[in-house]
Amino acid sequence: MFELNGNYENRIGTYTVLAINGPKMTVRYADGTEADLNMNIQMRIWENIVAEKEAKSASRKRAARTKRIVDNTKHYIKVISIPPGEELMFPGWEEHVVLIPENEAQIINKGDRLIFYALEARTFFAVATITGDIIQANPKKYTFTLGTNKADFYQIDIDTAASKLENSVELASIELESIPNFGQRGEQTEAFYLINEDDFELLAEALTEVSEDEEEDIDDDFDDEEEDE
């Protein structure tokens, strides 16, 4: 394994092989000192160091890939049509998928974050993350009524959501920096509207508070029922 004039490393430092004599080799360290080392022992040390460096390199590459994914994350408002008086139920919701309009299939990507907006109620009601690769399916599979038997969809995770539209975040209560005229530009059902990260975080935080308040109300109702018993 070791070669004359080859450069290697142990726990002391880097060294150059000057001579090989049977099971031992003479080496010179970077500071000029020389030593006779057992080749078998040094081979195990060198292999461990190489393995450690490869593991660190792989870890750095994974971290770099993760950073690129985070850096490339985009944020959108996803417009949904929910007729007045209807419960929080619409095509794709139970299956955790979103329809991707044909002209936007190459824009939306895995890892992007979504804020759901109810067009008729003019309220924001959920936060989600696109978690899978784009899939093609018959829209009827997710109860969509479209004039085609094939459409693009993304799988999503629901991060937080209001349980009722009446508890969600009203558009009138939020000022969006990236699209200040949102709600007045003829928004289309199922369309995606790009927003900046600050606007996304503002809406996500407000919806998280809504969800937490709903959970507290449920707990209070449960406590009241126990007291009545």
C-alpha positions in Angstrom: 0.0 0.0 0.0 2.7 2.5 1.0 5.0 3.8 -1.8 8.3 5.5 -1.7 8.0 9.3 -1.7 4.2 8.9 -1.1 2.5 11.3 1.2 0.2 10.0 4.0 -1.1 11.0 7.4 -1.5 9.6 10.9 -2.7 11.2 14.2 0.6 13.1 14.5 0.5 14.7 11.1 1.4 14.3 7.4 4.5 12.5 6.4 6.5 11.3 3.4 7.8 7.7 3.0 11.6 7.8 2.7 12.4 4.0 2.9 10.6 0.7 3.3 12.4 -2.0 5.3 10.3 -5.1 5.8 7.4 -4.5 8.2 8.7 -1.0 8.9 9.2 2.2 7.0 11.1 5.4 7.6 9.1 8.6 7.2 9.7 12.3 7.5 7.0 14.5 9.0 6.2 18.0 7.7 8.3 19.6 10.5 11.4 17.7 9.4 11.5 15.0 12.1 12.0 11.4 11.0 10.7 8.1 12.5 10.5 4.4 11.9 6.9 3.2 11.8 5.1 -0.2 11.7 3.5 -0.4 8.3 0.5 -2.6 9.4 -0.4 -0.2 12.2 0.0 2.9 10.0 -2.1 1.2 7.3 -5.1 0.9 9.6 -4.6 4.5 10.8 -4.4 5.8 7.3 -7.5 3.8 6.2 -9.4 5.2 9.2 -8.4 8.8 8.3 -9.4 8.3 4.7 -12.8 6.9 5.8 -13.3 9.9 8.1 -12.5 12.4 5.4 -14.9 10.7 3.0 -17.6 10.8 5.6 -17.0 14.5 6.2 -17.1 15.2 2.5 -20.4 13.3 2.1 -21.8 15.2 5.0 -20.8 18.6 3.5 -22.3 17.6 0.2 -25.6 16.6 1.9 -25.6 19.9 3.7 -24.9 21.8 0.5 -27.8 20.0 -1.2 -30.1 20.8 1.7 -29.1 24.5 1.6 -29.7 24.6 -2.2 -33.2 23.1 -1.6 -33.9 25.7 1.1 -32.5 28.5 -1.0 -34.6 27.5 -4.0 -37.8 27.2 -2.0 -40.6 29.5 -3.4 -43.7 30.6 -1.7 -47.2 30.8 -3.2 -50.8 31.6 -2.5 -52.9 28.7 -3.8 -56.4 29.9 -4.7 -59.3 27.5 -4.0 -63.0 27.8 -4.7 -65.2 26.9 -1.7 -68.8 28.0 -2.2 -70.3 30.0 0.7 -71.8 27.9 3.4 -69.7 24.9 2.5 -67.5 23.1 4.9 -63.7 23.1 4.5 -63.8 20.4 1.8 -62.8 20.6 -1.9 -61.2 18.5 -4.6 -57.8 17.1 -3.5 -58.0 18.2 0.1 -58.6 14.8 1.7 -56.1 13.2 -0.6 -53.5 15.9 0.1 -52.9 16.8 -3.5 -53.0 20.1 -5.4 -53.8 20.6 -9.0 -51.1 22.2 -11.1 -52.5 24.3 -14.0 -50.9 23.3 -17.3 -49.1 26.6 -17.8 -47.6 26.4 -14.3 -46.3 22.8 -14.3 -42.7 23.8 -14.9 -42.8 26.6 -12.3 -44.0 24.8 -9.1 -41.4 22.4 -7.5 -41.1 19.9 -4.7 -40.3 21.8 -1.5 -42.2 24.9 -2.3 -44.5 26.3 0.4 -48.2 27.1 0.0 -50.8 29.3 1.7 -54.3 28.2 0.8 -56.8 31.0 0.0 -60.6 30.6 -0.2 -61.7 32.8 -3.1 -65.3 33.4 -2.2 -64.7 33.8 1.5 -61.6 35.9 0.9 -59.8 34.2 3.7 -56.5 32.3 4.1 -57.0 28.9 5.8 -54.0 26.6 5.5 -50.3 26.2 5.2 -48.8 23.3 3.2 -45.5 22.0 1.7 -45.1 20.2 -1.6 -43.5 17.0 -0.6 -43.5 14.7 -3.7 -42.6 14.8 -7.4 -45.2 15.8 -10.0 -47.7 13.1 -10.9 -50.2 12.7 -13.7 -53.6 11.3 -12.9 -57.2 11.4 -14.0 -58.7 14.5 -12.2 -61.8 12.4 -11.3 -59.6 10.4 -8.9 -59.5 13.5 -6.7 -63.1 14.6 -7.4 -62.0 17.4 -9.9 -64.5 18.0 -12.7 -62.3 19.0 -15.6 -62.7 18.6 -19.3 -59.7 16.2 -19.5 -58.8 12.7 -18.3 -55.2 13.7 -17.4 -53.8 16.5 -15.3 -50.7 17.3 -13.2 -50.8 17.1 -9.4 -48.3 17.5 -6.5 -48.6 15.6 -3.1 -48.6 18.0 -0.1 -48.3 17.9 3.6 -50.7 20.1 5.5 -48.6 22.0 8.1 -51.4 23.8 9.8 -55.0 24.6 8.9 -58.1 26.2 10.3 -60.9 23.7 11.0 -63.5 26.1 9.8 -63.4 28.9 7.3 -65.1 31.2 9.8 -62.0 30.9 12.0 -59.4 31.6 9.2 -57.4 34.7 8.5 -59.3 37.4 6.6 -57.6 39.0 3.6 -58.7 42.4 5.0 -56.7 41.9 8.1 -53.4 41.2 6.3 -51.2 43.6 4.3 -49.2 41.7 1.7 -46.0 43.5 0.7 -45.3 41.3 -2.4 -48.8 41.6 -3.9 -50.5 44.5 -2.2 -53.5 44.4 -4.6 -54.2 40.7 -4.0 -57.9 40.1 -4.0 -58.5 42.8 -6.6 -56.8 41.4 -9.6 -59.3 38.8 -10.7 -57.6 35.8 -9.0 -58.3 32.5 -10.7 -59.3 29.3 -9.0 -56.5 26.7 -8.7 -53.9 29.4 -9.7 -50.7 30.0 -7.8 -49.5 33.5 -6.9 -45.9 34.0 -6.0 -45.2 35.9 -2.7 -42.1 36.7 -0.8 -40.9 34.8 2.3 -41.9 37.6 4.7 -45.5 37.5 3.5 -45.5 33.8 3.7 -44.2 33.8 7.3 -46.7 36.5 8.2 -49.6 34.3 7.0 -48.2 31.1 8.4 -47.8 32.6 11.8 -51.3 33.9 11.8 -52.7 30.6 10.7 -50.7 28.8 13.4 -52.3 31.0 16.0 -55.7 30.2 14.6 -55.0 26.5 14.8 -53.7 26.8 18.4 -56.8 28.9 19.5 -59.1 26.2 18.0 -57.3 23.5 19.9 -57.6 25.5 23.2 -61.3 25.9 22.5 -61.7 22.2 22.0 -59.8 21.5 25.2 -62.0 24.0 27.1 -65.2 22.4 25.8 -63.9 19.0 26.8 -63.1 20.2 30.3 -66.6 21.7 30.6 -68.2 18.4 29.5 -66.1 16.6 32.2 -67.3 19.0 34.9 -70.9 18.6 33.8 -70.5 14.8 34.3 
